[in-house]
Amino acid sequence: MSMGTDLPDGYPFQRDLEITPREAAKAMRERPGEILVIDCREPSEWETARVEGMVLIPLGEIQSRIEEVEAAGKPEVAVLCHHGRRSMKAALLLRQLGIENAMSIAGGIDWWSRAMDPNVPRYVKDASGCRVIG
């Protein structure tokens, strides 16, 4: 694990666009009124594994549901997906839509499960759906 980032060695962490799972968990625990955490995965993934306190807004619905994000009025917005790719797209889209502080949670729920909470199931997603692997 990389020192200071709580991510796998070699992870291409981008401090200006990402926060670590540990940073997100700390904000949710210590400043719940200040952070909105969006899970941008699909409902089937949400049903397989989720983190309490996050709001499901699939990536394909972010633009049409931007008013919900704005109405939450939180000074911090973080986005989670499976491995971090969709959440980066979502964070960049949110920034384009005026949510300038949107950040991606690096490594997604898979790394959240490994680094923060092993009770959150790890899974794989393929044509047959989601399958828990650990």
Secondary structure, DSSP 8 states (H G I E B T S, - for coil): --TTT-S-TT----TTTEE-HHHHHHHHHH-GGGEEEEE-S-HHHHHH---TT-EE--GGGTGGGHHHHHHH--SEEEEE-SSSHHHHHHHHHHHHTT-TTEEEETTHHHHHHHHT-TTS--EEEETTEEEE--
